[in-house]
Amino acid sequence: MTSKQRKFQEVVDRAYDVAGNSIRMQIANHEGIQERLDTFVAVSSEERAAMWRLMSNEQRRELVIAQGVRQGKDVCEGWIVKAIELWNSKWGNEATPTEAATLDAIDTLEAEARRAAVLAVAGSDDEKYFQAEARAYDAARRIYRAGIRPEQCGAGAWHVRSESSAEVYTATKSGTCTCKAGQNGRHCKHLALIAAIETGLDNLDRFDDYVPEPDYLEAARQLFARISRARARYVEAA
C-alpha cells in the first residue's frame, strides 16, 4: 500500500469511527466545560455527589473527558466508560427519591405559575407577579441541580449557599431572605427551593416506602403553607 493509499484509508477509518470522532470532538471542545469542571471539583463532596446524580449521561461524559484531558490521560471510549462507572459507584447513578420528588415539584409549581401568568391580563401586575414566581422556581431548579441544599440554622431558618460566590444567605419561615431579591421584596429562588422541597416531601408521603425526613422540614411545611396563603390572598384581592 502506497503512502497516499494509507492516508486515504486513515481518513476513511476516522470517518466511520463514530465513537472515536465523538471523543475527538469533545476533547477539541473541552475548554468550554472547564469552568463547569472547576465548579464541580471545588464544592463539598456532598454537593458534588448531588450534582453528579442529577446530570445527564452526556454531561457526565463531558465532565470525565475534561478531567481526563486535564490530567493528561489517554482519553478513549474504554477509559471514559470506566471513569463514569467509577464515579457512579462513588456518588450514585440516579437521583434519590427526595431529589426526584423535589425536581418534579419544581416543575409543577413553575408550570402553575406560568399558567397563572397566561391567564392574567397582559401587562398587568398579576402577570408580572406570576412570571417572577415562575422565574424563581426556574432558578431554584438550577441551584438544586448545582448541588445546593438548604441547611437548618435555627428554628424556622435555613442557610442556603450562593451559587456564584462564597456567601451564604439566610431564609426564614416568615418568608424573608438575606439575598438581594429577598431584601428588595422580590420572589426569591432560595424560598422557592424550600417550598419545592416541602411539596416533594408531601408527594413522597403518599407512598408506603416513604422514609421520614429530619424534623426541621416541618418548618418548611409551615413556610410553604404561608406562601400559598399569601398567594391566594393576592389573587383574591386582585
Secondary structure, DSSP 8 states (H G I E B T S, - for coil): --HHHHHHHHHHHHHH-HHHHHHHHHHHTGGGGHHHHHHHHHS-HHHHHHHHHTS-HHHHHHHHHHHHHHTT----HHHHHHHHHHHHHHH-SS--HHHHHHHHHHHHHHHHHHHHHHHS-TTSHHHHHHHHHHHHHHHHHHHHHTT---EEEETTEEEEE-SSSS-EEEEETTS-BSSHHHHTT---HHHHHHHHHHHHHHHHTTSTT-----TTHHHHHHHHHHHHHHHHHHHHH-
